[in-house]
Amino acid sequence: MNALTLAPPAALDSVAFQLVKDLAAALAGANQSQQEAVFQTSRALCSHLLSGYPGDVPEAGLPRVALSPWQERLAKQTMLQQMERGLAIADVARQCSLSRSHFSRAFKKTTGLAPRDWFLQARLERAKALLAQSPASISQISLECGFADQSHFTRVFTRSIGTTPFTWRRAATA
């Protein structure tokens, strides 16, 4: 059976598998002019593997599930940019070149919080900053931070912070 017609093994993602197939095809008929193609494909494979699979391997021999620094930065930046619209974890995961489930596990391993929990904390921090510094109404701030309405914002804020946004604002500006 030809190795180029096989499906990717479970342990190898589809991008890495395609790059290995391209590399095998290039090596099979490589001559002087094709060496550059082999080199470029090899670099693409190495880059992909380094970005998707951290170098630390725990004692069990399985790769550690964590985001690389660039993935963590990109994920957080993307989530902050989506604050008013809401969070689509699948979109953030795709930008980090990971599946949704792998991204969620890696994000929690890296930050200590699930993506949705981190996103909620970021929204609440933004709301606290606006409450302390902006004359905008609580309703306007709630919408700016991505909450459905002022009532939802007040419930979430009170549950997380321990006081209502109005009381918190009064104490912060006193």
N, C-alpha and C positions, 0 to 999 in steps of 0.2 A: 504494500500500500504506500502511496506517495505521501510524504510528510506534509506537503503543501495543501492537501485536501482534508486534513484533519480539522476538527473543531478545537477551539482553545481549551486546554485543560482547566479544571476548576480553579487552580491556584494562580493562573496567569490571566490577567484581564484582556479584553478584546483588543485594546490599543497595542499593548505589548506583544500580543500574539501576531497581529498584523505586521508589526515592525520586524519581528523575527522571521515571518514568512518572506517579507521583502528582502531581508538580509540574506536568507537562504537562496532565494532566486538570484540575487546579484552575485553571490559567491559561486553558484553553480556554473555560470558562464562568464565569470569575471576576466577581463583583459585589462590592459593599461587604461583604456578610456573609461572603463566602468569602475575603476578603483575609487574615483571621487564619489560615485553614487553609493558604493559600499560604505565609504567613510561617513557620508552624510546620514545614511540610515543608521549606522552604528551610534553616531552622536545623538540622533533623535531618540533611539531606544534608551541609551544611558540617561539622557535628560528626563525622559518619561519615568523611568524606574527610580531615579533619585528623587523626583518630585512627589511620586506617589507612594513610595515605600521608604520610611525612615531607616537610617542606618543602624540604629540601636536594635539589637536583638536580645530579648530577655532569655533567661535560662531555659525556658521551655522550647526555645528554637523558633518561635513564631515572631513575626515582625510586631514591634510595638505599635499600637494604634494611637497615633497622635498627628496633629497637623504640623507641617513644616512652618517655619516663621512666615514665609511669603503667603502660605495658604491662610494662616490665622489673620494676618494683616488684611488680606483681600476679603475674607469672610466678614470681618468686623466692619470694614469700610463699606462693603456692599449692604450690610444690614443697616448701618447708620444712614445710608443714602435712601433706604426704603422705608424709613421711619414713618412717614406720613401715609404710605400706601399699604403697609402691612408686610408680613414676612412670608416669602415663598422659599422654604428650605431647599427644595429641589433645585431652584435656580441658583442659589448660593453654592450648593454642592457642585453643580455643573460648572460654575466658574472656577472652582477649585480643582476641577478634573477628578472628582470623586463621585461615587454613587451616594444617594441620599442617606442610606443607612450607615455606610462607612463614614461619611462626613459627620453625621450626628454623633457617632461613637468617638471619633477622633476629636471633634470639637469639645465634647464633654471631658475627654481625657486631658486635653490641652488647657482648658479654661476652668474646669471644675463645675461648669454649668452646661446644661443642655442648650442648644441654640435658641430655643424659644424663651427659656428662662433668662439667658444673657440679653436677648433682645428686649424683654420686658424690663430688666434692670436698666438697660440703656435708655429706654423710653421714660422711665421714672426719673432717672438722673437728669435727663433733658428737661422734663417737666419741673423738677425742683429748681434748676437753673433759671428757667423762664419765670417761675413763680417769684423767685427772689429778685430778678433783675428787670423783668418786663412789666409794664403796666397793663398788658393784655388781660382780657377776662379769663377766668378759669375755663369757661366753655371754649374759647378760642385756643387756649393752651392745650386743652385736651385733644382737640382736632389736629393741632400742629404736631402732637406727639403720637398720632396714629390711633387714638382711642375712638370708639364708635360715637360716643357722646359724653357729655359732662357727667351724667349719672354713672356710666360704666367707669370712667376715669376716677371718679370719687370713690367708688367701691374698691377698685384695684389699689389705688393710692392708700386708702385707709387700711386695707388688709396688709399691705406691704410695709408702710411707713409707721402706722400706728396712730395716725391723726388725719383729719381731713385736709385737703389742699388749702382750704380757706384758713384754717387754724395754723397750718404749717407756714403759709405765706405771711400771716400776721406776726408770727414769732421770728421769722427770718428777716423781716424788714423792720422790726422794732429796735 
